[in-house]
Amino acid sequence: MNRQKVEVDTQQLGPPWWPRWMAFAEFAAQISGGTVEAAGNIFRRITEHSAFEDAVNEDFWMPCSAWPVDPLQKRIGATMGDDILVSSGS
């Protein structure tokens, strides 16, 4: 598991499906006047605010399928996968 962002564009349809879906969701937010930059900017905003001290930034990778070996991550991944299927109408 290399945990690297998969870059795709919205000019075509095809695999990889999950990164492509996320690219279309980002595009939809942008054309609606929204932004998806909050996660990328929140640590900077917190450290610049005087009310916070010793802030720590950590990456957390959320599984969206039941592939992990760790039992907790496997359960989270299975639940996320179910949620994705239900919300997509599959």
N, C-alpha and C positions, 0 to 999 in steps of 0.2 A: 504494500500500500504506500504510494508515493505522495499522496495528499497535495497534488499540484492542481492549480486551476486549469480547467480545460477551456481554451479560448475557441469560441465558435461565433459565426455571424448569423444574422437573420435573413440572409439573402437566399437561403436554400433550406430544404427539409431533408432530414436524414440523420443517421446516428452521428455522434452519441446523443441519445434522446434526452437524458436528464440535463446536461449542460445546455442543449439547444432550447429546452423548455424554459430554463432559467434565463437565457439570453432574450427570449421573447417576452418573458415577464418583466425584465428590466426595461426593454424597449417600450412596452405598454405603459409602465410607470412614467417613463420619460416623456412620451407623447401626451400623457395626461397632465403633465406639469409637475410630476412627483420626482423623487430621487431615491436611489437605493444606496446612497453613500453613507448613511448613518453609522453602520457598523465599522466602516473604514475610518471615520472621523471621530468616533466617540472617545477614544483614548486621548487623542490630542486635546479635545475640548475639555475633558475631565482634568488633565494635567495643567491646562491653562487657567483653570478656575481655582480661586484661592480657598474655597471651602474643602478641597480634597488634598490629602497628603499621602505620599508613598503609594500612588496608584500602581497597579500591576496589570499588564496586558498579557493575556494568554489566548492562544488559539484553541478552539474546541471544534472538533470535527464530528458532526452528527451523522450517523449511518442512516441510510434510507432503504436498506434491505436487510435481510436476516443473515448476511454473510459473515459478520464478525464471529470470532471464536469466544471472546469474553461473554459470559452469560447475560450480564446487564446490557452490554452493547448490542448483543443479538436480539434481546427483547425490545430495546428501543428501536433498532432497525426494522424489526418486523412490524411494530406499531406504526412507524413512519411510512413504511411501504403500504400498509393497509389504508392509512389516511390518504396517501397519494392516489391509490386506486379508487377509493370512495369519492374523493373530491373531483376526480377526473371523469366519474360516471362509468368506469369500467366494471 
